Amino acid sequence: MSKHLQYNKAESKDVGYILNVLSSVHTVDQKLKEEFEKHLLRLRIKKDQILFNENEVCEYIYFIVRGALMGCTTHNKQKITTYISIENDFVSSISGLHGSDHSQEYVIAVEDTDLLAIHNNELNRLFTYHFGLNYIFRVVLEKYYKAAQQRSHIIRVGNAKERYLYFAKTNPGYLNRLPLDLVASLLNVKTSTLLSIRKNSSKPKEGNVDLAEFGQKLERYVNDHQLFRQKNIRLHSLAQKVGIGSHKLSVVLNSYFNKSFIDYINQYRVNWIKDSIRNPEIMQNFTLEALAYSAGFSSRSAFYNSFKKLVGMSPLEYSRNIGEEIL
């Protein structure tokens, strides 16, 4: 572990932040909250600073609050980028997960990065006594390994353009933010090749639209007015309500969020239903189908298909997991 890292006790806002992230997956009980208040740490590392080295034991699991990290290994004196992570990602040694072995990779900051951390000794102890934490990290690991499997598959069988398009779709915003040579290393293509593909694949800007500005405006409006709950919401009507043209809205959805209109709306609907399922009072009075219709889904099949696609399990399985934790 780098000798120059300075760990400090996390502030209450940091604890609240990480608990909100964890509770979005599974209910966090009071005892577990108290454990995080005792043991959660925070640190900041500068761009190009190493978080941990190859052949070291990674003593912590980290959560990125702000910034970006990349995992690297060396082969025949050549650096190979194995992953890139940004805000709201957990990061630790893959080969030495939970401090079980020496790390075969090193992790370095791509940007100035703020992190939260908990020591593996404490985390392993908490796994023994808290089912909810085990469930949360199972979901986190499943998400990571699914992404890793998809990435390794496309790198093995896809050509350079297919790798680029896959990365652009699954990591919205990365290409405009990260150094292109890092992305090229991750996708195992030459930087010059990636630059050429990116240039040829780029779409003309519509009136110099600031995608981030319009994207944030859209998020605020949909959240404030819960437009996703309208069964008849359409791209044209949404564009009118937000105050931008239909074509510009389509550009924002495709280029900024990397989502189709229906996937964008259904993500809101599913998140609203997940929040409702966590509320015992709501579940005593409403069926899952009633919640689905209230959220804006027009059919049971559309609800179940979208929920499983976005959550990785059926709404009934999700509801049962939440119910078991409450009991």
PESULJO-V438026 format. One record per residue. N is the residue number from 1. RES is the residue in three letters. SS is DSSP state (2 for helix, 1 for strand, 0 for the rest). Layout:
# PESULJO-V438026
N,RES,SS + N,RES,SS
This chain:
# PESULJO-V438026
1,MET,0 + 2,SER,0 + 3,LYS,0 + 4,HIS,0 + 5,LEU,0 + 6,GLN,0 + 7,TYR,0 + 8,ASN,1 + 9,LYS,1 + 10,ALA,0 + 11,GLU,0 + 12,SER,2 + 13,LYS,2 + 14,ASP,2 + 15,VAL,2 + 16,GLY,2 + 17,TYR,2 + 18,ILE,2 + 19,LEU,2 + 20,ASN,2 + 21,VAL,2 + 22,LEU,2 + 23,SER,2 + 24,SER,0 + 25,VAL,0 + 26,HIS,0 + 27,THR,0 + 28,VAL,0 + 29,ASP,0 + 30,GLN,2 + 31,LYS,2 + 32,LEU,2 + 33,LYS,2 + 34,GLU,2 + 35,GLU,2 + 36,PHE,2 + 37,GLU,2 + 38,LYS,2 + 39,HIS,2 + 40,LEU,0 + 41,LEU,1 + 42,ARG,1 + 43,LEU,1 + 44,ARG,1 + 45,ILE,1 + 46,LYS,0 + 47,LYS,0 + 48,ASP,0 + 49,GLN,0 + 50,ILE,1 + 51,LEU,1 + 52,PHE,1 + 53,ASN,0 + 54,GLU,0 + 55,ASN,0 + 56,GLU,0 + 57,VAL,1 + 58,CYS,0 + 59,GLU,0 + 60,TYR,1 + 61,ILE,1 + 62,TYR,1 + 63,PHE,1 + 64,ILE,1 + 65,VAL,1 + 66,ARG,1 + 67,GLY,0 + 68,ALA,1 + 69,LEU,1 + 70,MET,1 + 71,GLY,1 + 72,CYS,1 + 73,THR,1 + 74,THR,1 + 75,HIS,1 + 76,ASN,0 + 77,LYS,0 + 78,GLN,1 + 79,LYS,1 + 80,ILE,1 + 81,THR,1 + 82,THR,1 + 83,TYR,1 + 84,ILE,1 + 85,SER,1 + 86,ILE,1 + 87,GLU,0 + 88,ASN,0 + 89,ASP,0 + 90,PHE,1 + 91,VAL,1 + 92,SER,0 + 93,SER,0 + 94,ILE,0 + 95,SER,0 + 96,GLY,0 + 97,LEU,2 + 98,HIS,2 + 99,GLY,2 + 100,SER,0 + 101,ASP,0 + 102,HIS,1 + 103,SER,0 + 104,GLN,0 + 105,GLU,0 + 106,TYR,1 + 107,VAL,1 + 108,ILE,1 + 109,ALA,1 + 110,VAL,0 + 111,GLU,0 + 112,ASP,0 + 113,THR,1 + 114,ASP,1 + 115,LEU,1 + 116,LEU,1 + 117,ALA,1 + 118,ILE,1 + 119,HIS,1 + 120,ASN,2 + 121,ASN,2 + 122,GLU,2 + 123,LEU,2 + 124,ASN,2 + 125,ARG,2 + 126,LEU,2 + 127,PHE,2 + 128,THR,2 + 129,TYR,2 + 130,HIS,0 + 131,PHE,2 + 132,GLY,2 + 133,LEU,2 + 134,ASN,2 + 135,TYR,2 + 136,ILE,2 + 137,PHE,2 + 138,ARG,2 + 139,VAL,2 + 140,VAL,2 + 141,LEU,2 + 142,GLU,2 + 143,LYS,2 + 144,TYR,2 + 145,TYR,2 + 146,LYS,2 + 147,ALA,2 + 148,ALA,2 + 149,GLN,2 + 150,GLN,2 + 151,ARG,2 + 152,SER,2 + 153,HIS,2 + 154,ILE,2 + 155,ILE,2 + 156,ARG,2 + 157,VAL,2 + 158,GLY,0 + 159,ASN,0 + 160,ALA,2 + 161,LYS,2 + 162,GLU,2 + 163,ARG,2 + 164,TYR,2 + 165,LEU,2 + 166,TYR,2 + 167,PHE,2 + 168,ALA,2 + 169,LYS,2 + 170,THR,2 + 171,ASN,0 + 172,PRO,0 + 173,GLY,0 + 174,TYR,2 + 175,LEU,2 + 176,ASN,2 + 177,ARG,2 + 178,LEU,0 + 179,PRO,0 + 180,LEU,2 + 181,ASP,2 + 182,LEU,2 + 183,VAL,2 + 184,ALA,2 + 185,SER,2 + 186,LEU,2 + 187,LEU,2 + 188,ASN,0 + 189,VAL,0 + 190,LYS,0 + 191,THR,2 + 192,SER,2 + 193,THR,2 + 194,LEU,2 + 195,LEU,2 + 196,SER,2 + 197,ILE,2 + 198,ARG,2 + 199,LYS,2 + 200,ASN,2 + 201,SER,2 + 202,SER,0 + 203,LYS,0 + 204,PRO,0 + 205,LYS,0 + 206,GLU,0 + 207,GLY,0 + 208,ASN,0 + 209,VAL,0 + 210,ASP,0 + 211,LEU,2 + 212,ALA,2 + 213,GLU,2 + 214,PHE,2 + 215,GLY,2 + 216,GLN,2 + 217,LYS,2 + 218,LEU,2 + 219,GLU,2 + 220,ARG,2 + 221,TYR,2 + 222,VAL,2 + 223,ASN,2 + 224,ASP,2 + 225,HIS,2 + 226,GLN,0 + 227,LEU,2 + 228,PHE,2 + 229,ARG,2 + 230,GLN,0 + 231,LYS,0 + 232,ASN,0 + 233,ILE,0 + 234,ARG,0 + 235,LEU,2 + 236,HIS,2 + 237,SER,2 + 238,LEU,2 + 239,ALA,2 + 240,GLN,2 + 241,LYS,2 + 242,VAL,2 + 243,GLY,0 + 244,ILE,0 + 245,GLY,0 + 246,SER,2 + 247,HIS,2 + 248,LYS,2 + 249,LEU,2 + 250,SER,2 + 251,VAL,2 + 252,VAL,2 + 253,LEU,2 + 254,ASN,2 + 255,SER,2 + 256,TYR,2 + 257,PHE,0 + 258,ASN,0 + 259,LYS,0 + 260,SER,0 + 261,PHE,2 + 262,ILE,2 + 263,ASP,2 + 264,TYR,2 + 265,ILE,2 + 266,ASN,2 + 267,GLN,2 + 268,TYR,2 + 269,ARG,2 + 270,VAL,2 + 271,ASN,2 + 272,TRP,2 + 273,ILE,2 + 274,LYS,2 + 275,ASP,2 + 276,SER,2 + 277,ILE,2 + 278,ARG,0 + 279,ASN,0 + 280,PRO,2 + 281,GLU,2 + 282,ILE,2 + 283,MET,2 + 284,GLN,2 + 285,ASN,2 + 286,PHE,0 + 287,THR,0 + 288,LEU,2 + 289,GLU,2 + 290,ALA,2 + 291,LEU,2 + 292,ALA,2 + 293,TYR,2 + 294,SER,2 + 295,ALA,2 + 296,GLY,0 + 297,PHE,0 + 298,SER,0 + 299,SER,0 + 300,ARG,2 + 301,SER,2 + 302,ALA,2 + 303,PHE,2 + 304,TYR,2 + 305,ASN,2 + 306,SER,2 + 307,PHE,2 + 308,LYS,2 + 309,LYS,2 + 310,LEU,2 + 311,VAL,2 + 312,GLY,0 + 313,MET,0 + 314,SER,0 + 315,PRO,2 + 316,LEU,2 + 317,GLU,2 + 318,TYR,2 + 319,SER,2 + 320,ARG,2 + 321,ASN,2 + 322,ILE,2 + 323,GLY,2 + 324,GLU,2 + 325,GLU,2 + 326,ILE,2 + 327,LEU,0
